[in-house]
Amino acid sequence: MKIGVYCNAHKDPDGKACDEIFSVAKAKGITAERFNEAGEYDLVVSIGGDGTILRVAKSCAVTGAPILGVNKGTVGFLTETEPDGFSEALDKFLSRQYILERRALLDTEVHGKHYYALNDAVVMRNSGGRMINMDIKVSDALIDSFACDGYIACTPTGSTAYSLSAGGSVIAPNTPVIALTPINPHTLRTRPVVVGSFEKITMVYKGSASGDNHASLYIDGEEQEALDPGDAVTVTGWDRSAMFVRFGSKSFYSRLLGKLNSWSAGE
């Protein structure tokens, strides 16, 4: 068995959690190495929070390697164990006492390039800019046209991330939908919309009232493409998935309640 270990140095600055993972793996006779996107692994261990998992999820969706999240972050919706529980978690994995939870990715296309997102694809004005004008289409039918700070298309996984902060609904992870959430729309009419995963969403950036070009496409929080007026970003979903290791029968809803309570308390 071979595992790849991805460690977020900002979440584990002294490296203790990472060292413990390697030590436990060695004691159990398991080959462990620093995660490499080109590597082939039976298991990928992500040490950090949900943002850390986003950095490995896309390549794992391609290779099929399951992800075990070790929580060193703030919220950790996607993580499964704490650092001191890794040895027990690895034993359960080796004895096949686990289930695999499928989390779908979005396929986002712009300028002839494809980007895959575990959380969301966001068209958003750049810092300091004025509101931008956008058209939103679903299956080529216009559903709204307005000025806003931006627009979010997200997976059910992403519904507990930026979309939640922008007023979107929480969606159970296996629900086959894409959630659309406007960011500070300059209208009382516009509301979040949930559409089927088979729909094609088109987000058209139409420029700004000031005439400046200052919008970009962000995938899972990282800026990918600067946009010019008239550029269309298309989003479809559910062709690729990342697999997460889960132990026991703890439901998404009990996990959600616990995480939201700890998040609200600032823990």
C-alpha positions in Angstrom: 0.0 0.0 0.0 1.2 3.5 -0.8 -0.1 6.8 0.5 0.5 10.3 -0.5 0.7 13.0 2.2 -0.2 16.6 1.5 0.5 18.9 4.4 -0.5 22.6 4.6 2.5 24.2 6.3 0.4 27.2 7.4 -1.9 24.9 9.4 1.0 22.7 10.7 3.8 25.2 11.0 6.0 23.0 13.3 5.4 19.9 11.1 4.4 17.8 14.1 1.2 16.5 12.5 2.9 15.7 9.3 5.8 13.9 11.1 3.2 11.8 13.0 1.5 10.7 9.8 4.8 9.4 8.4 5.7 7.8 11.7 2.4 6.0 12.0 2.6 4.8 8.4 6.2 3.5 8.8 5.2 1.6 12.0 2.5 -0.1 10.1 4.7 -1.1 7.2 3.1 1.4 4.7 5.0 3.3 2.1 4.3 7.1 2.5 5.6 10.0 0.4 4.9 13.6 -0.1 1.9 14.0 -2.4 2.7 14.4 -6.1 0.0 15.1 -8.6 1.6 12.6 -11.0 1.8 9.9 -8.3 -0.4 6.8 -8.0 -1.7 6.2 -4.4 -4.1 3.9 -2.6 -4.9 6.7 -0.3 -4.2 10.5 -0.1 -3.9 12.0 3.3 -4.6 15.8 3.5 -3.4 17.6 6.6 -5.1 21.0 7.1 -8.6 22.2 6.5 -11.1 22.2 3.7 -9.0 24.6 1.7 -6.1 22.2 1.8 -8.3 19.4 0.5 -9.3 21.5 -2.4 -5.7 21.5 -3.6 -5.6 17.7 -4.0 -9.2 16.9 -4.8 -9.0 17.6 -8.6 -6.1 15.3 -9.2 -7.6 12.6 -7.0 -10.8 12.8 -9.0 -8.7 11.9 -12.1 -6.7 9.1 -10.5 -9.5 7.7 -8.3 -7.5 7.9 -5.1 -9.7 8.3 -2.0 -9.0 11.2 0.3 -8.7 11.1 4.1 -8.8 14.5 5.6 -6.9 15.1 8.9 -8.2 18.3 10.5 -5.9 21.1 11.3 -8.2 23.8 10.0 -11.0 26.0 11.4 -14.2 24.3 10.2 -13.3 21.1 8.5 -16.5 20.0 6.8 -14.6 17.6 4.6 -12.1 16.3 7.1 -12.7 13.0 8.9 -10.2 12.7 11.8 -8.1 14.7 14.1 -4.3 14.2 14.1 -4.4 12.1 17.3 -6.9 9.8 15.7 -5.0 9.0 12.5 -3.5 5.7 13.7 -7.0 4.3 14.4 -8.3 5.8 11.2 -5.6 4.1 9.2 -6.3 0.7 10.9 -9.9 1.1 9.9 -9.0 1.9 6.3 -6.6 -1.2 6.1 -9.4 -3.5 7.5 -11.9 -1.9 5.1 -14.1 -0.5 7.9 -15.1 2.6 5.9 -17.3 3.9 3.2 -16.5 6.2 0.3 -18.5 9.4 0.0 -18.7 10.8 -3.6 -18.4 14.5 -4.0 -19.1 15.9 -7.5 -17.0 18.5 -9.3 -18.1 21.3 -11.6 -16.6 21.6 -15.1 -16.1 25.3 -15.9 -15.1 26.5 -19.4 -13.9 29.9 -20.5 -11.5 31.0 -23.2 -11.4 27.4 -24.4 -10.0 26.2 -21.1 -11.6 23.8 -18.6 -11.3 24.1 -14.9 -12.7 21.6 -12.3 -14.1 22.9 -9.0 -15.0 20.9 -5.9 -16.6 24.0 -4.3 -17.4 26.7 -6.8 -16.8 28.7 -9.9 -17.2 32.5 -9.2 -17.3 35.4 -11.6 -16.4 38.4 -9.4 -15.3 42.0 -9.6 -11.7 42.6 -8.7 -10.9 44.4 -5.4 -11.6 48.1 -5.6 -13.8 48.0 -8.7 -17.4 49.0 -9.1 -20.3 46.6 -9.6 -20.3 44.5 -12.7 -23.2 43.8 -15.1 -24.1 40.2 -15.7 -26.5 38.0 -17.6 -27.3 34.5 -16.1 -28.6 31.8 -18.4 -29.7 28.2 -17.7 -29.9 26.0 -20.7 -29.6 29.1 -22.9 -32.7 30.7 -21.3 -32.1 34.0 -19.6 -33.0 33.8 -15.9 -31.7 37.2 -14.8 -29.8 40.3 -15.8 -28.4 42.7 -13.1 -25.6 44.6 -11.5 -23.8 42.8 -8.7 -20.4 42.2 -7.0 -20.3 38.7 -8.6 -22.1 35.4 -9.0 -21.5 31.9 -7.6 -22.1 28.5 -9.2 -21.4 25.8 -6.7 -21.7 22.1 -6.0 -23.5 20.8 -2.9 -20.0 20.6 -1.3 -19.5 24.3 -2.0 -22.9 25.2 -0.6 -21.3 25.3 2.9 -18.5 27.5 1.6 -18.6 31.0 -0.1 -22.2 30.4 -1.2 -23.4 30.0 2.4 -21.7 33.3 3.3 -23.5 35.0 0.4 -26.9 33.8 1.5 -27.2 30.5 -0.4 -28.9 27.3 0.9 -27.1 24.4 2.4 -27.4 21.3 0.2 -26.8 17.7 1.1 -23.7 16.4 -0.7 -25.4 13.7 -2.9 -28.1 15.9 -4.2 -27.7 16.2 -8.0 -27.9 19.9 -8.3 -25.9 23.1 -8.9 -26.6 26.1 -6.7 -26.5 29.6 -8.1 -26.0 32.5 -5.7 -25.7 36.2 -6.5 -23.2 38.3 -4.5 -24.7 41.6 -3.4 -27.1 42.1 -6.4 -28.3 45.6 -6.9 -32.0 44.5 -7.1 -34.6 43.1 -4.7 -35.7 40.7 -7.4 -32.7 38.4 -7.6 -32.6 35.3 -5.3 -30.5 32.1 -5.1 -31.6 29.5 -7.6 -31.0 25.7 -7.5 -30.9 23.9 -10.9 -30.4 20.3 -12.0 -26.8 19.0 -12.4 -27.5 18.3 -16.1 -28.2 22.0 -16.8 -25.7 24.2 -18.6 -25.2 27.5 -16.7 -23.8 30.5 -18.6 -22.5 33.5 -16.7 -21.9 36.4 -19.1 -19.8 39.3 -17.9 -21.1 42.5 -19.6 -18.6 45.0 -18.1 -19.3 47.7 -15.6 -21.0 51.1 -15.4 -17.6 52.8 -15.2 -16.4 51.2 -18.4 -13.5 49.5 -16.6 -12.7 45.9 -17.1 -12.1 44.4 -13.7 -13.7 41.0 -13.3 -12.1 37.5 -13.1 -13.1 33.9 -12.8 -12.2 32.2 -9.6 -12.1 28.5 -9.1 -12.3 27.2 -5.5 -11.1 30.6 -4.4 -8.2 31.0 -6.7 -8.1 33.5 -9.6 -7.8 31.7 -12.9 -8.8 34.0 -15.8 -9.3 37.8 -16.3 -12.5 38.5 -18.1 -13.4 41.0 -20.8 -16.9 42.4 -21.4 -18.8 39.8 -23.4 -16.9 36.8 -22.1 -19.1 33.9 -21.2 -18.3 31.3 -18.5 -20.1 28.0 -18.9 -20.6 25.6 -16.0 -21.8 22.0 -16.1 -21.6 19.4 -13.4 -21.2 15.9 -12.1 -19.0 14.3 -14.7 -16.1 13.9 -12.2 -16.1 13.2 -8.5 -13.6 13.1 -5.6 -14.0 10.2 -3.1 -13.7 10.8 0.6 -13.1 8.2 3.3 -15.8 8.1 6.0 -16.0 6.0 9.2 -19.2 5.1 11.0 -22.6 6.3 10.2 -22.5 10.0 11.3 -24.8 11.8 9.0 -24.1 14.9 7.0 -26.7 16.8 9.1 -25.2 16.0 12.4 -21.8 16.9 11.0 -23.2 20.1 9.7 -24.8 21.1 13.0 -21.6 20.4 14.9 -19.4 22.2 12.5 -21.7 25.3 12.3 -21.9 25.5 16.0 -18.1 25.3 16.5 -17.6 27.8 13.6 -20.1 30.3 15.2 -18.3 30.0 18.5 -15.0 30.8 16.8 -13.4 27.5 17.8 
